[in-house]
Amino acid sequence: MTVFSLVYTLHVLAALIWVGGMFFAWMILRPAAVAALEGPARLKLWANVFQRFFVWVWIAVAILPISGIRRAQFREFQRLDTDKQRRHHQIQAHHHLHITRRRLKPVEAQLQQANAAYRQNGHRHPHPYEKTLKHICP
């Protein structure tokens, strides 16, 4: 069994224990307990069930985020398997950044005009959007 298969199996089992246990408790055990037991006995049953069940729930709650993060990391490593693929993704990211900056050029001009008008009206400080603009379009 590969590490990925083990992590995936743990993730699915943890989710199954948590969600399946809650489904069982609410949809099967609760109606049966209401039909068969009086209030104090039903309360004792629920206390015993949840005492045992929540041990497993806390284990599942600990496993789920850890295995989920590991699964995401494995998926990323599988997807970016070679240096060529990594370089391709870097080029794509750079290309998208370039397109975004090109599309923001008209917005930059509009914000510069707004800033000039803002200062002509007696404001000494830069327009609030000027800082944002400097970060987006250096």
FENKA-V427801 format. One record per pair of residues at least 12 apart in sequence whose C-alpha atoms are under 10 Angstrom apart, sorted by the first residue. I is the first residue (numbers start at 0). J is the second residue. Records with the same first field share a line. If there is no record, write none. Layout:
I=J / J
//
This chain:
2=69 / 70 / 73
3=66 / 69 / 70 / 72 / 73 / 74
4=70
5=66
6=62 / 63 / 65 / 66 / 67 / 68 / 69 / 70 / 73
7=63 / 66 / 67 / 69 / 70
8=66
9=59 / 62 / 63 / 65 / 66 / 67
10=59 / 62 / 63 / 64 / 65 / 66 / 67 / 69 / 70
11=59 / 62 / 63 / 66 / 67
12=59 / 62 / 63
13=55 / 56 / 57 / 58 / 59 / 60 / 61 / 62 / 63 / 66
14=56 / 59 / 60 / 62 / 63
15=59
16=52 / 55 / 56 / 58 / 59 / 60
17=52 / 53 / 55 / 56 / 57 / 58 / 59 / 60 / 63
18=56 / 59
20=52 / 53 / 55 / 56
21=52 / 56
24=45 / 48 / 49 / 52
28=44 / 45 / 48
29=41 / 45
32=44 / 45
96=135
99=135 / 136
100=135 / 136 / 137
101=136
103=132 / 135 / 136
104=136
106=132
107=128 / 129 / 132 / 133 / 135 / 136
110=126 / 127 / 128 / 129 / 132
111=126 / 128 / 129 / 132
113=126 / 128 / 129
114=126 / 127 / 128 / 129
//
